[in-house]
Amino acid sequence: MKLLNPGPVTLTERVRSALQKPDLCHREPEFFEMQRRIRDGLTAVYACSQDYAAVLMTGSGTAAVEAMVGSLVGPSEKPALVVANGVYGERMAAMLKRHGRNFEVVSSAWTEGMDLEAVAQRIAASSCVLAVHHETTTGRLNDLSALGQLCRQSGVPLLLDAVSSFGGEEIHFEEWNLLACAATANKCLHGVPGVSFVVARRSALQAPGHSPALYLDLQNYYALQEKDGSPFTQAVQACYGLDEALRELADSGGWQARRELYRQRTQQVEEGLARLGIDTYLPAGRSSILGSYRLPAGVSYEQLHDILKAAGFVIYAGQGGLSSEMFRIAVMGDLEAGDLERLLAAFPTP
């Protein structure tokens, strides 16, 4: 079965084999050696300066985002500014609300890009900006270069949900004035579910934290991991997988080569579906990682899902009100051009 959903991904044999390594206690020196290697490997993906450090935690990408939001956005007279144009931007706003933080939301329709004009009008009065890089609601790659420029010019820090872009799209930590970004092992890095992380400025990780949670306290994780420790049990086998996945990414040419591979795969899918009369859902601003497509006339998502699953592929539904209009195909993980040809051949013909 080939997974074409936006994570988890179909594992390469190299990563799958790493999961078979010996059982290991997360309090032993061997684990801490791997933890150091993973943390260094994560900051090396984008050649981050020593001003940044990675914090490793057991949990989903959403856990990492909430740890970032809860720990780094504190009480302030100035509101945090959430830029939302999909499910995951709205989810960050929901986190801030749960944590009792002062915030405002600049909203756009799920089918539109970020409202940068509204951001420019409000950013000076904001304590920080929160945004999603790759909004998998529609497969839109948000214009972080423009948003980052606004943050840098205004001196307002940016907190980024990079859950589905880290390792597969361009990220500029200094240029975008990134205070932190949150991501996970089981998307563009091609690891397994269970491990996520935040890459943040050391100055923020060393400052007093604001987390109302015990488990999601980033500063506590950082302080202990800097001393070869861990506050809670880590997912050891998932860490084995991420450790190997990071080596595999580096060996294959890094994020630049992976983005190009994704672009080729997405182009193959788009062109093949176009020949079948199936259009892309977004006219522009699409990521290299995931495409959204209009459902064929007379075919429901449930019907399409079952047809393709019988052929060996798992696709993904639209979210919310888009569920009756579109479906999504992600191209992460262990895929070949021949797999995508088989996928296209399995689509119902008009």
Buried (B, 14 or more C-beta within 10 A) or exposed (E): EBBBBBBBBBBBEBBBEBBEBEEBEBEEEEBBEBBBBBBEBBBBBBEBEEEBBBBBBBBBBBBBBBBBBBBBBBEBEBBBBBBBBBBBBBBBBEBBEEBEBBBBBBBBEBBBBBBBEBBBEBBEEBBBBBBBBBBBBBBBBBBBEBBBBBBBEBEBBBBBBBBBBBBBBEBEBEEBBBBBBBBBBBBBBBBBBBBBBBBBBBEBBEEEBBBEEEBBBBBBBBBBBBEEBBBEEBBBBBBBBBBBBBBBBBEEEBBEEBBEBBBBBBEBBBEBBEEEEBEBBBEEBBBBBBBBBBBBEEBEBEEBBEBBEEBEBBBBBBBEEBBEBBBBBBBBBBBEEEBBEBBBEBBEEE
